[in-house]
């Protein structure tokens, strides 16, 4: 009987050791928290350098309605492997139009439309090249277990927002509006490598959004926090 129990104990130890050798998994999360410029300056001007303390302060401001949680991203990935998250909308827009000397509309005789004797309208000018912009959230991360409690991270988050259509050429005639407009986007993007302690938030960046009006004052700041947790190895 003692031999059986000893064999079972050795088998359990072997299974546990084997599970320790399995690739670990990490849960990596990002938070984008908007605060005012004076609030951020006050937080950074103190002697506090601890990431969790910054996050606790920002979280308290959110609960008080003085800050706003804008976005949360989360990925679970294996040790040393890249993971990608995309929550996007593909927006296709024209990049180039045919030259004024060419025309893809009705036949033109002597530069005039034989139907109404009007000059050809840019309304009939056809786009000849297109581009695609992914709007929304893209998050890429590589997490590597460096020790029992620390994780090396390579972060590449990006948030793209369509703002407006910018008029590049204005043309209005008897047939209507044939102006050429191009989309304008705002991008929040960072590419960073750092080492964090498992289970604790760290402040990795501060983003300055572009104001809608052309004013020099900066009113909004976006604090970017990251947290990585080492998950138990599935048995």
N, C-alpha and C positions, 0 to 999 in steps of 0.2 A: 504493500500500500504506500509506504514511504517513497518507494522508487517511482510510483505513478505520480505522486504529488510533486516530486522533484522534477520529473520530466515535464509536467504541466507548467511548473514555475519557469523552467528554462524556455519553454515554448512561448510563454507570455512575454518574457524578457526579449526574446528574439523578435516577436511581432512588434513590441514597442520600439525596439531599436530600428527595425525596418521602417516603421512609420515616421521616425525622426529623420530618416534619410530621404523621405519623399519630398518633392518640390513643394515649398511653402506657397501659400496664397496670401495676397495682400489686398485689402480694401482701401482704395484711394478715393477721397472725396474732396471737392473744391466748393468753396462758398464765395460768392460775390456780394459784398455788403456795401451799400451806399451810405455815406455820411457827408456832412457838410465839411467844407474846407477848414473852418475854425476848429471843429471837433477833432479832425485828424491832426491838425497842428498841435492841439493840446495833448493828445494822446502820445505823439511822437516826441514832444519836447520834454517829457518827464524822464526819470531815470529807469523806468521799467523797460526791459528788453525781452521779457518772457512772452513767447507767442501765445500760450494759453491765456495769459492775463489780458492781452490785446483782444483775443476772441471773446473772452467773458465780458469785457467792456462793450464791445460791439454788439454782442447778443443782448445785453441789458438795454442798450439804446434802442434796439429793434423792438423789444417788448414794451418799451416806453413810448414807442411811436416816433422817436427822434432819429431813427435810422431805418433802412429798408433792406430786407434780404431779397436780392434781385434774381439770383440763380444758384442752384445747387447741382453739381455733377458728381456722379459716383461710378466707379469701375472696380470690378474684382478681377485681378490678373495673377498669373503664376509668377513665381520668382524668376526674374531676368527676362521675361517676355513682354513684348509691347502689346498694349490693348488700345482700342480706338472706340470712341463713342461719337455718333453723329445724330443730331436732331436738327435736320436742315430742310430747306426748301430750295430746289434748284431754279434759279431765275435766269432765263435766257434773254439776252438783249442784243440788238444789232450793234456792231462795231464799225462797219464800213458800208457806205452807200456807193452805188454806181456813179461814175463821173458824169458831169452835166452834159457831155457830148453824147452819152448813150441814154436810151430811154426804153423802158420795158412796157410802155402803155400802147394806146392806139397809134396808127401810122400818122406821122407828122409830115406835112408838105410845106416846104419853105419856112419851117419854124413855127407854123400855125396848125392848130387842130382844125381839120376841115369841117368838123361838126359845128363849131361856134366861133371860129376865127380868133381864138384866144391863144396866147403863148402857152407852151407846155408847162404844166404845174409841177413843182417838186413833189406834189402829193403822189405822183406816179413813179417816183424814183424808188427803185427796189434795193433793199439791203443785200449785200453780197458776202458779208462775213459776220459771224455771231460769236458771242462768248457766253460762258455760264458762270454765275457766281453763286456759291452756296451760302445762303443766309440762314442764320440760326446758330447752333452751338456745335463745335467740334472740339473734342478732348482726346489727346493722345498722351499716354504715359508709359514709362518703363520703370518698374520698381524692382530693386535688387536688395535682398536681405544682406546687410553688412555685418550685423552681429545679432545677439539675442534680442536687443531692444531698439536697434536703429535700422533705418531703411534709406537707401539711396534712391532718389527720385529724379527722373527726367520728365519735365512737364512741358506740354505744348497745347494749352487751351486757346481757343479763338471763338469770339462771339461777333457775328456780322449782322448789322441791322440796316435795312433799306431806309433812307431818309427822305428822298424826294427825287423828282425828275428835273434836271437842269437843262434849260433851253440853250442849245448851241447855235441854232440858226432859226430865225423867226421868219415865217412867210404866211401871210394871210391874203387871199384874193377872193374873187367872186365864187370860187368853188369851195371855200372853207379854209380851215387851218391846216397847213402842211409843214409846220415847224418841226425841226429835228430836236428831240430831247433825249438825254442820256441819264441813266440812273446814277445817283450818288449814294454811297454806302459809308457807314461808320464801322470801324473794326476795333475791337478790344483784343489784343493778342500779346502773349508773352511766351518766351522760350527760356526755361530755367532748369538748372540742376542743383540739387541740395540734398542734405542729409537731415532726416527728421527722426524724432523719437516716437516709437509706436504708441498710438493712442492719444497723441497730443497735437493740437492745432498749432500751425506756424504761419505767421504773416509773410507771404512770399513776394507781394508786389502791391503797388498802388497805381490805379489807372485814372487818368484825367479825361473824362468824356468831353467831346467838343460841344460847346453851347450852341443852341439853335440860332441865336442872334450873334452878329459879329462884334462881341464886346470882349475887352481884355480880362475882365474879372472871371475868376474860376470859383464857382460855387459848389460844384459836386466833385466828390472823390470816391473811387470804388476800391475798397480794400479786398484783396484776394487772399483767402486762407486755404491751407491744404492740411489734410490729416490722413495718415496712413496707419492701418491696423493690421497686425499679423493675425491671420485666422488660424484656428485649430486645424491640424492635418486630419482629413477624413480617414477613418479607419476602414 
